[in-house]
Amino acid sequence: MRLLNPCVDPVFKALFTDNSDEARVALTAFLSAVLNRDVSNVELSQIELPEESDNERQSLFDLTCVLDEEEPVNIEMQGINIYETFDKRVEYHVAHLLNHFVKKGTEWNEIPKAYQISVLNFIYDSNHNDICTRYYMQADNGSTLSDRMNIYFIELPKVLDITDDVSELSKVEKWSKYFAYADDESKQDYIVKLAASEEGIMSAQTVLNRISTDDAMWIRQNHYYEALAREATLQGGYEKGVQRGLERGLERGLQQGMERGLQQGMEQGIIQKAKTMAKKMLLKHRPIEEIADFTELSIDDIRQLEKEEIINA
């Protein structure tokens, strides 16, 4: 059976938010591996934070949860570094997390930590080979100003070799190799070894097997490839987009997605199709966040469509 690609954003989110015990085990295990501590109490939270003013730049998170009832975490899979500005976006996101999840009346010495965990399907820092890097506020002399805002980058392209002895890998390395190779038919024996060595990966694989039988998930995966192709095109043209996709392990489907997108009209056809789907979902009174997640349209675009439907009614 063909498997979905966990490096595709909607598939990645489904691994951890599927309404099942396996998804909850996988999420807890992944957080424990990245944060290098035992995580037990994890609650999923809203992905769209309330606006404080009309001119505030909004944050729409991918997968937000709260640890031990106080520490907010946003987790995301990112396929391309759009205009080389990803680092600026995650700094804003982690600051927004800290701002919105601290309860009124909290003493300054009780401010919780906030975490932005980004799994990157591109190289962010080519100057070192570390797969997982933590960033936080630090002075030039090395002293720490604060560890309230924490950013973790997991760079999947740095996962090169397949080591038969998985017992020598760290938990983060195991998860990284799982994300990179889970849908690769030629590496399924290795995936079995990874899953057997980590309960969380075993649970994630169970979820992946289940959702890979869902036709709607395959449609969403193709939509992602098409969106990635558009972004790559904006950053340097069709050929550069193909090259980036091949290098990042997205060749299984990216070419198909790009060809479909180009044939239908990269700029207009796909967007119009998404808007048509969004209008149908609005008529069925589906939540705006769900429509945005399914169609890849922005929250603002969907709200504008909603206003147009009301006017035309």
Secondary structure as the mmCIF struct_conf table of DSSP 4:
data_model
#
loop_
_struct_conf.conf_type_id
_struct_conf.id
_struct_conf.beg_label_comp_id
_struct_conf.beg_label_asym_id
_struct_conf.beg_label_seq_id
_struct_conf.end_label_comp_id
_struct_conf.end_label_asym_id
_struct_conf.end_label_seq_id
TURN_TY1_P TURN_TY1_P1 PRO A 6 CYS A 7
BEND BEND1 VAL A 8 VAL A 8
HELX_RH_AL_P HELX_RH_AL_P1 ASP A 9 THR A 17
BEND BEND2 ASP A 18 SER A 20
HELX_RH_AL_P HELX_RH_AL_P2 ASP A 21 LEU A 35
TURN_TY1_P TURN_TY1_P2 ASN A 36 ASN A 36
BEND BEND3 ARG A 37 ARG A 37
STRN STRN1 VAL A 42 LEU A 44
BEND BEND4 ILE A 47 ILE A 47
STRN STRN2 GLU A 48 GLU A 48
HELX_LH_PP_P HELX_LH_PP_P1 LEU A 49 GLU A 51
BEND BEND5 GLU A 52 SER A 53
TURN_TY1_P TURN_TY1_P3 ASP A 54 ASN A 55
BEND BEND6 GLU A 56 GLU A 56
HELX_LH_PP_P HELX_LH_PP_P2 ARG A 57 GLN A 58
STRN STRN3 LEU A 60 LEU A 60
BEND BEND7 ASP A 62 ASP A 62
STRN STRN4 LEU A 63 LEU A 67
TURN_TY1_P TURN_TY1_P4 ASP A 68 GLU A 70
STRN STRN5 GLU A 71 GLN A 78
HELX_RH_3T_P HELX_RH_3T_P1 ILE A 82 GLU A 84
HELX_RH_AL_P HELX_RH_AL_P3 PHE A 86 PHE A 101
BEND BEND8 VAL A 102 VAL A 102
HELX_LH_PP_P HELX_LH_PP_P3 LYS A 103 LYS A 103
TURN_TY1_P TURN_TY1_P5 LYS A 104 GLY A 105
HELX_RH_3T_P HELX_RH_3T_P2 TRP A 108 GLU A 110
HELX_LH_PP_P HELX_LH_PP_P4 ILE A 111 LYS A 113
STRN STRN6 ALA A 114 LEU A 120
BEND BEND9 ASN A 121 PHE A 122
BEND BEND10 TYR A 124 TYR A 124
TURN_TY1_P TURN_TY1_P6 SER A 126 ASN A 127
BEND BEND11 ILE A 131 ILE A 131
STRN STRN7 CYS A 132 GLN A 138
TURN_TY1_P TURN_TY1_P7 ASP A 140 ASN A 141
BEND BEND12 GLY A 142 GLY A 142
STRN STRN8 THR A 144 GLU A 155
HELX_RH_3T_P HELX_RH_3T_P3 LEU A 156 LYS A 158
BEND BEND13 ASP A 164 ASP A 164
HELX_RH_3T_P HELX_RH_3T_P4 VAL A 166 GLU A 168
BEND BEND14 LEU A 169 LEU A 169
HELX_RH_AL_P HELX_RH_AL_P4 LYS A 171 TYR A 181
TURN_TY1_P TURN_TY1_P8 ALA A 182 ASP A 183
HELX_RH_3T_P HELX_RH_3T_P5 GLU A 185 LYS A 187
HELX_RH_AL_P HELX_RH_AL_P5 GLN A 188 SER A 197
HELX_RH_AL_P HELX_RH_AL_P6 GLU A 199 ILE A 211
TURN_TY1_P TURN_TY1_P9 SER A 212 THR A 213
HELX_RH_AL_P HELX_RH_AL_P7 ASP A 215 LEU A 234
TURN_TY1_P TURN_TY1_P10 GLN A 235 GLY A 236
HELX_RH_AL_P HELX_RH_AL_P8 TYR A 238 GLU A 247
TURN_TY1_P TURN_TY1_P11 ARG A 248 GLY A 249
HELX_RH_AL_P HELX_RH_AL_P9 GLU A 251 GLN A 264
TURN_TY1_P TURN_TY1_P12 MET A 266 GLN A 268
HELX_RH_AL_P HELX_RH_AL_P10 GLY A 269 LEU A 283
TURN_TY1_P TURN_TY1_P13 LYS A 284 HIS A 285
HELX_RH_AL_P HELX_RH_AL_P11 ILE A 288 THR A 295
HELX_RH_AL_P HELX_RH_AL_P12 ILE A 299 ASN A 312
#
